């Protein structure tokens, strides 16, 4: 497994070992002991899967109470994945990180608690999987405005993205709640 540290404390790009031959491939998407050795110490309590079509943008979501760490990856297709650091005591507070995750590159992103997270679908459709360190509580979920200029996200968008009402009505960074002590 290859681990890439980012400039964001705790945010890791992980490429698992892939064993491929003429029949296809095999990879471990998570193995607790191996991930703990590289600093992913969360206990994951919920796995989620979503399918989205081209042009859909989901996010940027976070839970104010009961924040979630996530291990995310693409099973089919290609996405532009974005994280925004909302940890007030972090040197990268208010900054964004982005990466293209694909089924072919097998990369995973470990997103620590305290980040807003979202993605934009680049392929005809994308199947996206993620493990969460806490349960989903809709009453605690907040949305950061995906196109807030303060975030300086260079989205690879050529036409108006398809958004949920929740995502259209996200708050700009200067109006969002953030995490004081994560």
C-alpha positions as CSV (number, residue, x, y, z in Angstrom):
1,X,0.0,0.0,0.0
2,X,1.3,3.4,-1.0
3,X,0.6,6.4,1.3
4,X,0.9,10.0,0.2
5,X,0.9,12.6,2.9
6,X,-0.8,15.9,1.8
7,X,-0.2,19.4,3.1
8,X,-3.4,19.0,5.2
9,X,-2.7,17.3,8.6
10,X,-4.2,13.9,8.6
11,X,-5.5,13.9,5.0
12,X,-4.0,10.9,3.2
13,X,-4.0,9.6,-0.4
14,X,-3.9,5.8,-0.2
15,X,-3.2,3.5,-3.1
16,X,-3.8,-0.2,-2.1
17,X,-1.9,-3.0,-3.6
18,X,-3.7,-4.3,-6.6
19,X,-3.1,-7.9,-7.8
20,X,-4.1,-8.0,-11.5
21,X,-4.0,-10.7,-14.2
22,X,-5.9,-11.7,-17.2
23,X,-8.9,-12.6,-15.0
24,X,-9.3,-9.2,-13.5
25,X,-7.9,-7.9,-10.2
26,X,-8.0,-8.2,-6.4
27,X,-7.4,-5.6,-3.8
28,X,-8.1,-5.0,-0.1
29,X,-10.1,-1.9,0.3
30,X,-9.6,-1.8,4.0
31,X,-7.6,-3.9,6.6
32,X,-7.8,-2.4,10.1
33,X,-4.3,-3.4,11.3
34,X,-2.5,-2.2,8.1
35,X,-4.4,1.1,8.0
36,X,-3.7,1.7,11.7
37,X,0.0,1.4,11.0
38,X,-0.2,4.4,8.7
39,X,-2.3,6.6,11.1
40,X,-5.9,5.7,10.2
41,X,-7.0,4.8,13.7
42,X,-10.8,5.4,13.4
43,X,-13.3,2.6,14.0
44,X,-15.6,2.7,11.0
45,X,-19.2,2.1,11.9
46,X,-21.1,2.7,8.6
47,X,-20.4,2.0,5.0
48,X,-22.2,4.0,2.3
49,X,-22.5,3.6,-1.5
50,X,-23.8,6.1,-4.0
51,X,-24.3,6.1,-7.7
52,X,-24.4,9.5,-9.6
53,X,-24.6,10.5,-13.2
54,X,-22.3,12.8,-15.1
55,X,-22.5,16.4,-14.1
56,X,-23.8,15.8,-10.6
57,X,-22.1,17.6,-7.8
58,X,-22.7,16.4,-4.2
59,X,-21.4,18.5,-1.3
60,X,-19.7,20.0,0.4
61,X,-21.2,18.2,3.5
62,X,-20.1,17.8,7.1
63,X,-21.6,17.1,10.5
64,X,-21.1,19.7,13.1
65,X,-22.0,17.4,16.0
66,X,-20.7,13.9,15.8
67,X,-18.2,14.7,12.9
68,X,-17.2,11.8,10.7
69,X,-13.9,10.7,9.4
70,X,-14.2,9.0,6.0
71,X,-12.3,6.6,3.8
72,X,-13.6,7.2,0.2
73,X,-13.0,5.5,-3.1
74,X,-14.6,5.0,-6.5
75,X,-15.7,1.5,-7.6
76,X,-16.8,2.5,-11.1
77,X,-16.2,5.7,-13.1
78,X,-14.4,8.9,-12.2
79,X,-15.0,11.8,-9.8
80,X,-13.3,15.1,-8.8
81,X,-13.2,14.8,-5.0
82,X,-12.9,17.9,-2.8
83,X,-12.2,18.4,0.9
84,X,-12.2,21.7,2.8
85,X,-10.5,21.9,6.2
86,X,-12.9,23.3,8.8
87,X,-10.7,22.7,11.8
88,X,-10.1,26.2,13.2
89,X,-6.8,25.2,14.9
90,X,-5.4,23.7,11.6
91,X,-2.7,25.4,9.6
92,X,-4.9,24.7,6.5
93,X,-8.2,26.0,7.9
94,X,-10.4,27.2,5.1
95,X,-8.3,25.7,2.4
96,X,-9.4,23.1,-0.1
97,X,-7.8,19.9,-1.4
98,X,-8.9,18.1,-4.6
99,X,-8.0,14.9,-6.3
100,X,-9.4,12.9,-9.2
101,X,-10.4,9.4,-8.0
102,X,-11.1,6.7,-10.5
103,X,-11.9,3.0,-10.6
104,X,-8.7,2.6,-12.6
105,X,-6.3,4.4,-10.4
106,X,-7.7,2.6,-7.3
107,X,-6.8,5.6,-5.0
108,X,-8.5,6.2,-1.8
109,X,-8.7,9.3,0.3
110,X,-8.7,9.3,4.0
111,X,-10.6,12.4,5.2
112,X,-10.2,13.1,8.9
113,X,-13.1,14.5,11.0
114,X,-13.4,18.2,10.6
115,X,-13.5,18.5,6.8
116,X,-16.4,19.3,4.5
117,X,-16.4,16.8,1.7
118,X,-18.0,16.6,-1.8
119,X,-17.4,15.4,-5.3
120,X,-18.3,16.1,-9.0
121,X,-18.9,13.2,-11.4
122,X,-16.7,13.3,-14.5
123,X,-17.7,10.0,-16.1
124,X,-21.1,8.9,-17.5
125,X,-21.8,7.6,-14.0
126,X,-19.8,6.9,-10.9
127,X,-20.2,4.4,-8.1
128,X,-18.7,5.8,-4.9
129,X,-18.0,4.0,-1.6
130,X,-17.1,5.4,1.8
131,X,-16.6,4.2,5.3
132,X,-17.6,6.5,8.1
133,X,-16.3,6.8,11.7
134,X,-19.7,7.8,13.0
135,X,-23.3,7.4,11.9
136,X,-25.2,9.8,9.7
137,X,-27.3,12.3,11.6
138,X,-29.2,14.5,9.2
139,X,-30.1,16.9,11.9
140,X,-26.4,17.7,12.4
141,X,-25.4,17.9,8.7
142,X,-24.4,21.2,7.2
143,X,-23.5,22.2,3.7
144,X,-20.7,24.5,2.7
145,X,-21.4,26.4,-0.5
146,X,-19.6,24.5,-3.3
147,X,-18.7,27.5,-5.3
148,X,-17.7,30.0,-2.6
149,X,-14.9,32.0,-4.1
150,X,-13.1,32.0,-0.7
151,X,-12.5,28.3,-1.1
152,X,-10.5,28.7,-4.4
153,X,-11.7,25.3,-5.8
154,X,-10.9,24.9,-9.4
155,X,-13.8,22.6,-10.3
156,X,-13.5,21.0,-13.7
157,X,-17.0,22.0,-14.6
158,X,-18.0,23.1,-18.2
159,X,-21.7,23.3,-17.7
160,X,-24.0,24.1,-14.8
161,X,-23.7,21.2,-12.3
162,X,-26.7,19.2,-11.2
163,X,-27.3,20.1,-7.5
164,X,-29.8,19.1,-4.8
165,X,-31.6,21.9,-3.1
166,X,-29.5,21.4,0.0
167,X,-26.3,21.9,-2.1
168,X,-27.6,25.0,-3.9
169,X,-28.4,26.6,-0.5
170,X,-25.0,25.9,1.2
171,X,-23.4,28.6,3.3
172,X,-20.2,30.4,2.4
173,X,-17.2,29.7,4.6
174,X,-17.5,33.0,6.5
175,X,-21.0,32.0,7.6
176,X,-20.3,28.3,8.3
177,X,-19.8,26.6,11.6
178,X,-16.4,25.1,12.1
179,X,-14.6,22.8,14.5
180,X,-12.7,24.5,17.4
181,X,-10.9,21.5,18.8
182,X,-10.5,18.7,16.2
